[in-house]
Amino acid sequence: TTDTAQVSEYIVAAFEDSKGDLWFGTNGEGAARYDGKALSYISIAEGLIGDVVTGIAEDRDRNLWFGTHSGASRFDGKAFTSFGSAEGLHGSGCKVLVDHNGGIWAGTSEGVFRLHGSRFATFELPDPVIDTPSYKMAPGKVWDLFEDSKGNIWFARDGFGACKYDPSAALRTGGSTFTHFTKKDGLCSNNVASIAEDPQ
């Protein structure tokens, strides 16, 4: 019997959009939207690039971005624009970040990517030296992307700890500035799944 109160057996992403609607990424049923009254779903049948939705974000134009195992889809409320391998975005488990400048970032099992026009380009992250390497799924897989209150972009990585990118320092010095945090720096694990910032 279908449990109509259950969104899906597995929820792998959750997001509240600017309208107050709640979105849930499912593990095989696309994305579910709850508008306060009822659930509705979007999936491959409606134009989504994949039905395993691992990340959800909203850009300045109120387009919703859905990261999947097959790439990312931008949804303007009516139609989808998809970005996969042909558009430079490859790897599974796509997470999406919209930074304070409106930039679109994506992290997958194959690294970090940034949107330039209609294509994604690889954003190379240096790897820290790890004494005893271990990982859960794929070395360097990006589990999460996060922008802090100072505008730094953080990457939670599988086996490589957390990496901070300082865009302002990159502009000042003309090169990319990265800081790594691993077990050597006090993390309990080099497999970092998520990053958040508290009021302090």
C-alpha positions in Angstrom: 0.0 0.0 0.0 1.3 3.4 -0.9 1.9 5.7 2.1 0.7 9.0 0.8 2.2 10.9 3.7 5.7 9.6 2.8 7.6 11.7 0.3 9.9 8.9 -0.8 11.7 6.0 0.8 15.1 7.9 0.5 15.5 11.6 0.7 19.0 12.8 -0.3 18.5 16.6 -0.6 16.1 19.2 0.9 15.7 22.9 0.0 13.3 25.8 0.6 12.8 28.1 -2.4 12.1 31.8 -2.4 8.4 31.2 -2.6 8.5 29.0 0.6 7.9 25.7 -1.3 9.9 22.8 0.0 11.7 20.6 -2.4 13.1 17.1 -1.8 15.6 15.2 -3.9 14.7 11.5 -4.0 16.8 8.5 -4.9 15.0 7.5 -8.1 11.8 9.4 -8.2 13.0 12.8 -9.2 12.3 15.9 -7.1 9.2 16.3 -4.9 7.7 19.7 -4.2 5.5 20.4 -1.2 3.6 23.8 -1.5 2.0 23.5 2.0 -1.0 21.6 0.7 0.1 18.8 -1.6 3.1 17.0 -3.1 3.9 17.1 -6.8 6.9 15.5 -8.6 9.1 16.3 -11.5 11.2 13.6 -13.1 12.8 12.6 -16.4 9.3 12.4 -17.9 9.0 16.2 -17.4 12.5 17.0 -18.7 14.7 16.5 -15.6 18.2 15.1 -16.6 18.1 12.4 -14.0 15.8 10.9 -11.4 18.3 10.7 -8.5 18.3 14.3 -7.3 21.3 14.9 -5.0 21.4 18.7 -4.8 19.0 21.6 -5.2 19.7 25.4 -5.4 18.1 28.6 -6.6 19.8 31.3 -8.6 19.2 35.1 -8.8 16.6 34.7 -11.5 14.7 32.3 -9.3 15.5 29.4 -11.6 15.9 26.1 -9.6 18.9 23.9 -10.2 18.7 20.2 -9.6 21.9 18.2 -9.4 21.6 14.5 -10.3 23.8 11.5 -11.1 23.6 12.5 -14.8 24.4 16.2 -14.5 22.3 19.2 -13.6 19.0 20.7 -14.8 18.0 24.4 -14.6 14.2 24.8 -14.2 12.5 28.2 -14.9 9.1 27.0 -13.7 8.1 25.8 -17.2 11.0 24.2 -19.0 14.3 22.5 -18.2 17.8 23.2 -19.6 20.1 20.3 -18.9 23.9 20.3 -18.4 25.6 16.9 -18.8 28.9 15.6 -20.1 28.3 17.3 -23.5 28.2 20.6 -21.6 31.3 19.9 -19.6 29.7 18.6 -16.4 30.5 15.0 -15.6 30.5 12.7 -12.6 27.7 11.5 -10.3 26.2 12.9 -7.1 26.0 16.5 -8.4 25.7 19.2 -5.8 25.0 22.8 -6.8 25.9 26.1 -5.2 24.9 29.6 -6.2 27.4 32.1 -4.7 26.7 35.7 -3.6 27.8 37.0 -7.1 25.4 34.7 -8.8 28.0 32.2 -9.9 27.0 28.6 -10.4 29.2 25.9 -9.0 28.8 22.1 -9.2 30.6 19.3 -7.3 30.5 15.7 -8.4 32.4 12.5 -8.0 34.8 13.9 -10.5 35.6 17.2 -8.9 34.4 20.8 -9.1 33.0 22.7 -12.0 31.9 26.3 -12.7 29.3 27.6 -15.2 30.6 29.9 -17.9 27.9 30.9 -20.3 26.2 27.7 -21.5 29.0 25.3 -20.4 30.6 24.1 -17.3 34.4 24.2 -16.9 36.6 22.2 -14.6 37.8 24.1 -11.5 40.9 22.4 -10.4 41.4 21.7 -6.7 44.9 20.9 -5.4 45.1 17.7 -3.3 46.6 17.8 0.2 49.2 15.3 1.4 47.4 12.5 3.3 49.4 10.1 5.5 46.9 7.2 5.3 44.5 7.7 2.4 41.0 6.4 2.7 37.7 7.3 1.1 34.0 6.2 1.1 33.2 6.3 -2.7 35.8 8.1 -4.8 39.0 10.0 -3.9 38.2 13.7 -4.1 34.5 13.3 -4.6 32.8 16.6 -3.6 30.1 15.8 -1.1 29.2 19.4 -0.4 29.8 23.0 -1.5 29.3 26.0 0.8 29.9 29.7 0.8 30.7 31.3 4.1 29.8 34.8 5.3 33.2 36.1 4.1 32.7 34.9 0.6 35.0 31.9 0.9 33.9 28.8 -1.1 34.3 25.5 0.8 34.5 22.0 -0.6 33.8 18.9 1.5 35.8 16.1 -0.1 36.0 12.4 0.1 39.3 11.4 1.5 40.9 14.9 1.2 39.1 16.7 4.1 37.8 20.3 3.7 39.2 22.8 1.2 38.7 26.6 1.4 39.0 28.7 -1.7 39.4 32.5 -1.1 38.3 34.3 -4.3 39.3 37.7 -3.0 42.9 36.6 -2.3 42.9 35.1 -5.8 42.1 38.5 -7.2 44.7 40.2 -5.1 47.5 37.8 -5.9 46.5 36.9 -9.4 46.4 33.2 -8.4 44.1 30.8 -6.7 44.4 30.6 -2.9 43.4 27.4 -1.2 43.6 26.2 2.4 43.3 22.5 3.3 41.9 21.1 6.6 42.5 17.5 7.3 42.9 15.2 10.3 46.3 16.8 10.9 44.5 20.0 11.6 41.9 18.4 14.0 39.2 17.0 11.8 37.9 13.7 13.0 38.0 12.3 9.5 39.3 13.2 6.0 36.0 12.1 4.6 33.9 15.3 4.9 30.3 15.1 4.1 28.9 18.6 4.8 29.9 22.1 5.9 27.9 24.7 7.7 28.6 28.0 9.6 27.2 29.0 12.9 26.5 32.6 14.2 30.0 32.9 15.6 
